[in-house]
Amino acid sequence: MHLDLTISDYNISGEPLPENVADLILQNHIVPMQEVINKMPVAVAVSKKSGFRSWLWEKQKNRSGNSQHCFGHQEDGSFNSTAKGAADYTCDDFAHQVEVFAELIAKETEYTRICIYPNKLFIHADFKHPKKNECQIFYDHSDGNSWQYQKTISK
C-alpha cells in the first residue's frame, strides 16, 4: 500500500518520537487518512506538522499539557495507554474543499471529533468523543478555543 503521509509529517518538534507514538501515528492517523487523500480532488497535508506534541513542548508554549495532541504523554514521561492522539489537516483550496474534506475525514477514519478552523485553514481531528460510531463536527471562527457544535455524522 502506498502512503502519502509519513510519521515525520506529524512531528511538530522534529525531535525523536517515542516508538509507541510512531505506532499510533501510523495506525490511527496515516493509514486511515490515506482513504481521504485518495478521494480528495486536491492535495492534503498535515497542517504545520501538527500531530504529536510532547507534554513538555506543550508547557513550553504556555499550553495546558492536556491536549489530545500529546497522545496521552504525561508530565512524568509515562503515557496513557488508551490515548490515540490528534492531528491537524489542511488541503489545497481549503475554503472551497473544507465541507467535502471534513465529511470524508468523518466517514473514512475513526476520528470521533473534528473542529474546522476556517480562518486558520485547517481541520483538527481527534478521538475524544466517546461514541465510536459517530463523529461530532465543530467550527471555531475565532483565533482561540471557541468551538461551536454544528452536527454529528453517523459512520
C-alpha atoms as one frame of an Amber mdcrd trajectory, in Angstrom:
protein
   0.000   0.000   0.000   1.327   3.433  -0.954   1.071   6.029   1.835   1.261
   9.742   1.047   1.847  10.880   4.625   4.831   9.963   6.809   5.408   9.780
  10.546   7.669  12.847  10.374   4.743  14.828   8.888   3.133  14.524  12.359
   6.173  15.600  14.393   5.934  19.309  15.211   9.129  19.439  17.312  11.377
  17.462  14.980  12.741  15.578  17.994  12.840  11.761  18.039   9.404  10.269
  18.716   8.694   7.558  21.269   8.115   4.251  19.476   4.558   3.898  20.800
   3.689   7.343  19.399   5.087   6.406  15.985   2.935   3.255  16.053  -0.164
   5.286  16.997   0.503   7.801  14.235   0.801   5.057  11.632  -2.221   3.011
  12.801  -4.666   5.759  13.766  -3.736   8.655  11.513  -1.627   7.842   8.422
  -3.326   4.640   7.243  -6.929   5.873   7.751  -6.179   9.266   6.173  -4.946
   7.567   3.008  -8.569   6.842   2.058  -9.374  10.532   2.483  -6.369  11.511
   0.367  -7.379   9.042  -2.353 -10.873  10.582  -2.538  -9.931  14.258  -2.316
  -9.644  16.150  -5.609  -6.778  18.284  -4.177  -3.596  17.706  -2.179  -3.898
  17.003   1.579  -1.229  17.643   4.231  -0.713  17.644   7.980  -1.004  21.328
   8.899   2.331  22.680  10.187   3.365  19.155  11.271   0.741  19.405  13.982
   0.409  15.855  15.195   2.364  14.716  18.250   3.320  17.323  20.837   5.047
  16.164  23.994   3.801  17.337  27.372   6.985  19.416  27.735   6.541  21.009
  24.268   3.003  21.999  25.230   4.126  23.529  28.532   6.974  25.439  26.840
   4.359  27.017  24.547   2.276  28.047  27.602  -0.350  25.399  26.912  -2.076
  23.122  29.412  -0.222  19.914  28.568  -3.591  18.124  28.347  -4.032  18.389
  24.581  -5.171  15.402  22.552  -2.008  16.135  20.525   0.043  14.791  23.455
  -1.081  11.221  22.609  -1.500  10.603  26.336   2.024  11.803  27.196   2.111
  12.739  30.894   4.280  15.099  32.932   6.243  12.163  34.392   7.059  10.844
  30.902   4.552   7.996  31.021   1.732   7.521  28.529  -1.992   6.928  28.903
  -2.351   3.638  27.038  -5.855   4.431  25.751  -4.944   7.730  24.057  -4.885
   7.783  20.257  -3.759  11.362  19.704  -4.843  14.147  17.390  -3.744  15.808
  14.165  -4.464  18.952  12.212  -5.004  18.690   8.468  -5.233  21.115   5.602
  -5.728  20.857   1.862  -5.309  22.924  -1.267  -8.195  25.308  -1.980  -9.314
  24.868   1.632 -12.156  27.403   1.501 -13.870  25.538  -1.336 -12.972  21.994
  -0.246 -13.493  22.177   3.529 -17.002  20.671   3.641 -16.058  17.683   1.464
 -12.780  17.337   3.360 -14.471  17.285   6.782 -17.143  14.842   5.615 -14.520
  12.445   4.246 -12.456  12.628   7.435 -15.580  11.917   9.487 -16.689   8.956
   7.368 -13.402   7.390   6.236 -11.473   7.459   9.520 -12.126   6.538  13.141
 -11.844  10.142  14.334 -14.823  10.947  16.564 -14.416  14.716  16.861 -13.483
  17.304  14.253 -13.152  21.066  14.559 -12.956  23.180  11.422 -10.897  26.369
  11.691 -11.899  28.261   8.530  -9.834  31.362   9.406  -6.722  29.288  10.077
  -7.318  26.938   7.117  -7.127  23.620   8.934  -9.209  20.847  10.494  -8.385
  19.407  13.916  -9.276  15.696  14.271  -9.168  13.528  17.399 -10.843  10.660
  19.263 -12.241  12.499  22.302 -15.960  11.985  21.578 -16.797   8.681  23.303
 -19.113   7.197  20.644 -17.048   5.340  18.072 -19.921   5.084  15.562 -20.244
   8.841  15.104 -18.187  11.967  14.612 -19.052  15.348  16.081 -18.306  18.374
  13.893 -17.467  21.762  15.414 -16.425  25.130  13.986 -14.085  27.688  15.513
 -14.409  31.043  13.775 -12.187  32.786  16.329  -8.459  32.745  16.857  -8.825
  30.870  20.139 -10.516  27.834  21.571 -14.165  28.672  20.938 -15.667  25.530
  19.446 -19.291  25.687  18.325 -21.108  22.410  17.739 -22.537  22.010  14.222
 -23.642  18.413  13.700 -22.978  14.738  14.275 -22.217  12.379  11.395 -23.012
   8.676  11.788 -20.413   6.248  10.493
